[in-house]
């Protein structure tokens, strides 16, 4: 974080100082909520969780070098005490962002947020120092913590914004007002909480409503609900996609023999060829979104294409491809799942598995509400249409819907199987995998299917990541 005295922080957040011998002492390190991340000069934020109370670690973090604790009660060590720790953290982030000389880029969407954020960060890093959301810490706690990790040298701040209801993104943009607002797509993720795609579009579009007149809204030309958001902003609008009307678009899209997308990137400033290291055609749209942001910030088509071609995955368990010594390829995409990302992953599996036997180890997609049965059934049917060799549906009711959809689509019989849990899936795969097979593992985060990928890789000794 930029250096701030404890007295200034207390003033910004409306807090009272307790047990602070020197209010002029400065926070020069990171702002963290995890006691294990404390370093000399840190400010520790004490949240009260369901199982852990951060206040209990106050003495430990100060002994580890924290200058003070942001707390909701006195803790016997230097502390700034506030009524609401979360609101105080947001107020501090808002204050720091206003003092930064950085350009804020905010993005949202139903699918692909984290992958696109990682691409934007890797492209912009080539131009100037860049800070971005780690993983998918995109909520009312993770976002301000990311903003507070920026320093005086930071020139670009890339913030992923998530939402589970109308008003959530508006709250986040009030904390960290973006200069560039990007919307990737409107899908069915969390549709059970929102109530419908129109409500999702209403929530996602909040990211462009607060943009300044000299800002830029970057919108997906291939998604009608996103494109319609142009009417909700006073900022300049730039479109990306494969549509001829897109300002930044992809031409001659194809997949390599290993399933990696290749295309001709065309921007208003020129064109250049891209071949990505990431897997799956869905990354073309993500790359175009990143390219549109980079173009708006002054990068040439050649610079953008080179950066996209060299960019990798910065976040775990998102199309993480590893090849075992015996030739089995494991694709760990188990961080999360919704109907859009599940379809994209299956298409990537089909492309990667040309001439090889393919396995789709799939589990529940959460928060789909009344759409759950139809969406799981549709994913199972798609696996058949894509000629995936084996479907292993893992879990309870939703997994049975996946398996039934596959069975009804193609009368697979023994080619699709429903197992009770991750260990049963591991046992099945260990007994039936052959050298050269490709295995995709994907489900919502709550299912924990990353353990299947870990077991398949760990059981074989040393592996080589591609």
Protein Blocks (a to p, Z undefined) as FASTA:
>chain_A
ZZddfklmmmmnopacehiablmbccfbdcdfbfklgcehiacdddddfkbcfklmmmmm
mmnopabdcdfbdehiacdddfblklmmmmmmmmmmmmpccdcdddddjehklmmmmmmm
mmmmmmoccdddehjlfbfklmmmmmmmpcfklmbdcdddddfbehjlmmmmmmmccfbd
cdfbdcfehklmnopaklmmmmmmmmmmmpcfklccdddfklmklmmmmmmpcbdcdded
jbfkbmbdcehiacdfkopacdddddfkbccddddfbecjklmmmmmmmmmmmmmnopaf
klmmmmmmmpccfbghiapacddfkopacddfklbccfklmmmmmmmmmmmmgoiacddd
ddddehkljmlmmmmmmmmmmmmmnopabdcdedjflmmmmmmmmmmmnonmmmpccdfb
lmlmmmmmmmmgcghiacdddddfklopmmmmmmmmmmnopaddZZ
